[in-house]
Every structure is written in C-alpha cells, then in structure tokens.
Amino acid sequence: MPGRIFTALLLAAGIALPGIAAAQLVFAVTEGVTYQATPKEIREKFEPIAEAIGKALRRDVRVVLVPAYDDARAGLAKQEFDIAFVHPAHVALAEVKAGRYRSVAWTSSFTDYTVSILAKGDTPMKAFGDIRGRTLVTPDPDSITAVMVRAMLRGEKFGAKDLVVRTTRYQDAVPFYIDNGFADVGATAARAVVKSWTDKGGKVLVKSKSVPIKQVIASAKLPAEDVERIRETLLALGNSDAGRKALAPSGYKGFQAPDPALEAASIAWLGL
C-alpha cells in the first residue's frame, strides 16, 4: 500500500515513472465544411494549442481530425473525444444541451456570427419577407449558415412551399448563383464574400441574429478541475508571447469564457 501511495503522489506531481503514464487525451477538431482547407493545414493550426493544453494538464494530448459532421456527432454522442474544437455551432451546442459536453471556451472574434442575405443591387426586394416565391441558395445544408437560415425562415413563418432552396458546398460560390440567375438571393456568413459583393454594387437584404461559433467543449466525463484548467489555459493564450506563438498558426487571437445566457438563447433559436 505505501508503494501505491508513493506512485500516486509522483503521478499527481507530474513525475513520470517507467512504464507508467497518464492516459492520453483525445482532442477532436471539426472545422467547417464550407471553407477549403487541407487536413495538413488544419492539423498544423491546432497542434500547438493541444501542446499547451497537454503541458497544463501534464498529459499527452493527441489531435484527431474529424472533418465530417456526422462522424463528429457519432464520436461526441459516445464521448469518444475528451476535448473538441467544433466549428459548426449547432453540432457543439447540441452536445451541450444533451449534457454530454460542457462549454469550455469560445474563439474570440467568432462570437457574433451573422448570416447575410445577398441580392442584386437593383432588386425591388426590401425585406426578408419579400423573398417569398423566390429562389434562395445557401451553403451546405448541414453548415451553421444553413441552419441559421432555417431559423430565420421559421421566425418569418415560411412554409416548405414558400420558396425554392438550393445549396452549394462553399460560401464563396453563393454570388455565382445570383450573378448567373440560378438564385434570386443567397445566404453567406463569410465577411470577405459580403464585402466583395457590396463593393461591386450588390445589396445585403437582411442580416440574421448572431450566434457564437468555433467552440471548445469538453466531455462531461472529464474531472471538473481538468476542465477548468483547460479553460484557464485557453483564455490565457493571448496574454503571453508563448501563448500567442501557439495561437499564431491558427490565425485566432485567443479564446474567451462562454456566456451561458447567450448560449441558451442560441440553442433555442437554432431549434436544437
């Protein structure tokens, strides 16, 4: 028994013993489906962040890329991932609502994600309700952008036959559909796409409510003290040279604490 106590004390202090190691943590990363990036590019963005978390917990953290949303859902439902960075808010927030995961942090500058409904500059349409009877193009139907569009349509009491909805995989393809007459209006949340559209004379008909995206969530199976340590680590990254170096490949400025009230409101509005 004394030997076991001694071993436990060493492990708690982060001192490794031959043949003994704390279990590896799995950090799943699910980025958006409506932007183009290679697996190598995504992995390189998150490995320094995973290393920072591992250092704080004194445990190895392995990054696992889970590009397909349904694969992410399946893994999250079984709590196969200890930590997950999830771009599509509807996937992350559904797990929070189910109680299988806890919100750890939100990516700074991605807490007010809004959808813009684009139309040609000479359109007679003036309000969102004016798109009835028209054709709307959205990005991938399982993207957060498309989910937000459906929330907007519910809010305006649109029925299934009130408009034609077409989909395209990438956000930057939306203007092509409008320009070439394949759709009357298009939905995008990409600010670069919106700017390019308005710079050439296009119109933003309406903007949606905002929701936070790019959430870090942690399995409810993780000890509360570990979750808090992960949160503290992420929130502190933007405040030191070492932390900013870890963030640099991702392009993110940092992380912030979740807002429970906004989170609850987003879950309700998205219909999760």
Secondary structure by P-SEA (a helix, b strand, c coil): caaaaaaaaaaaaccccccccccbbbbbbbccccccccaaaaaaacaaaaaaaaaaacbbbbbbbbccaaaaaaaaaaccccccccccaaaaaaaaaacccccccccccccbbbbbbccccccccccccccccbbbbbcccccaaaaaaaaaaaaaccccccbbbbbbccccaaaaaaaaccccbbbbccaaaaaaaaaaccccccccbbbbcbbbbbbccccaaaaaaaaaaaaaccccaaaaaaaccccccbbbbbcaaaaaaaaaaacc
